[in-house]
Amino acid sequence: MIRDSFVPGQWLDIVDVNDFVNLNRKPFFETPLFLQSPVSLLDWSSLSPNKSVTYRLSYSTWQDSKIEWLHNQPLDYTTVKIGKGESLSLMKQYPHVIPARVTSSDISIPELLKSISVLDNKKLNEFKTLTHNGMHYTLSSWFPDIRMVPLYGTKFLIKEKKLNKQLTDMQFQSHDWVDERLQLEESIRVLKRFEKFAKRHHIDVTNAAQNTKTMLDMLFITLLALYTENPSILLSISDVTTFIDIYAEAELDEGLINEETIQQFVEEFWFRISVLRFSTPPKLNERTQGIIFPIGETIDTRFPTKTTYRFLHAINRFQLNWIPIRVLWYDEAPKPLCENIMTLAKVVPITFVNGQQLPIQSNAAFHPFFLVQQQGSEICVDGGILDVQELFYLALNGGRDYKGNYSIFPATQPTRTQLLSYEEALEKWKEMLVYISTFWVEHTNTASYVSYTKHSHPLRFALYERMKQMVTWFGFSNMRSLAQMLSSLYRKDAEISFDKQGLITEISKGDIEDDVMDLICRIIEEEISKLPLYRHGISRIRFFEENPDTPIKPSVNFPSILPYGLGCVTVNGDPEVIHDCFEQGYAIVCVSHDDFRNIGGCTVLTPKS
């Protein structure tokens, strides 16, 4: 798209969403005065648990015209368990709830991937050496830029899709060419269907939004359509606060609206997003109780606006945390904003992300498995997490699991002597990594192809840019244990234990040598960079010092030793610990407040029986 200029309500040229925000952002560094005595809305905390609240809902599923059980029903105040944090152990449960279906087929994506996977890959998955790679859940994430709808309107988006389709007429007719034309035609149809969907809710999405209220309505109806289209796919609304602020400030300057009304708009928008949880059938609601809500908001502390504070006030007011909050933390963040966020983090679970360590510096969308992608242009695939400690034992034992559970192809010769050198051990580990990478990448490429061509979320696809980038995240866990064992071998003070079958069962662990972890990471990066990925995709790597399913740490009492990738940790307690975590090299810190894996009793609105 051409990026030029923007006047609220008047489109003189084609404007990109990000440039629209960048050119019209108004940074605001102090706490707005009007929030000290905000408009008096319905205060949920003052309500009696037995008092019913009537809230008119008229949501629609993507396929059906109305959800009869939800439409126009009063809501009771009841207590159920809802997800309140973003720990890996919690997040991995959610995709199990709704298996992503392959269109025109009765087999689910996990079943399809398992049926065509090589035997060694199945073994590694079954015994948790290789996890999170799509055998049991929807492994790809699509984060469209929902701001496109109010900024352009669907009429313009459809016109652009038709133009892109015409441009393919003169291109070389390949397999990708056929796929692209089919996808563009489907995108045109689905955008027209979306127009009718919005019209049933008395919202016109065909043209660009002219004011704040219309813009918020268009954002919400887009979220509703995306969510009900396929609730199993996670969704991020990214940094939408600055986008809202531009419309609000334009109307404020013209005297068409006041601060109290804008605050009310923001709180209503927040509440409407919150109740999206109940826009799915009752049986699905029962299955998703205790699971984190899949729609999250990102706050960039570098560019706070008035609406940033408005959102924080809305969160603090309700404190129900129906949607995950992720904060991009930067050293240059203004002090009033930091104080607001820190105060909120003491009662509401928040994920803090060290912005300086991110591979993406603008418009980043966050996946709960600590994956990051560019919103609206990148399709993120979770390639899985490989346990490098288990890989090391497999390499030393010639592909045999010392626990006796399984064996894979002997890519290396088994070790039969105590005289194991550091160089020999490292070389065997590298050879086994190369072998496993061959079928690992086959699996991820198959998953990427299925996700791209047979997805069950066409509206998300339609809101993506034409040039889509496939991004595969490869994960490696137990890095600390591997480095400790190799360091012991390097110093020649390692104690090696064998079982009766002659398999190595344990290598003593000592202090980590300075260059060992760096060498391990460089070997991994070198081998992963050689892998051919679907549609010329790119690879990204994340490292975990321990197992990603490690319970919440009461405190961080050891330094991060990972020189590359995103170090991740979940803490329980005072949010002030994030400063220590960032100083020690961690990139993502989840602050939780519950003792049982971030699942807590929380008062929410549920349909009246």
Helices and strands as residue ranges (DSSP letters): H 17-24, G 33-36, G 44-46, E 75-83, H 88-91, G 94-96, H 109-116, H 119-126, E 130-131, E 140-142, H 148-152, H 154-167, G 168-170, H 175-200, H 212-229, E 235-236, H 241-253, H 259-274, G 275-278, H 282-288, E 295-300, H 306-318, E 325-329, H 335-345, E 350-354, G 355-357, E 364-367, E 371-374, E 378-387, H 388-396, H 422-453, H 458-462, E 469-477, H 479-491, E 496-498, E 504-507, H 516-529, G 534-536, E 538-543, E 568-572, H 577-583, E 588-592, E 599-607
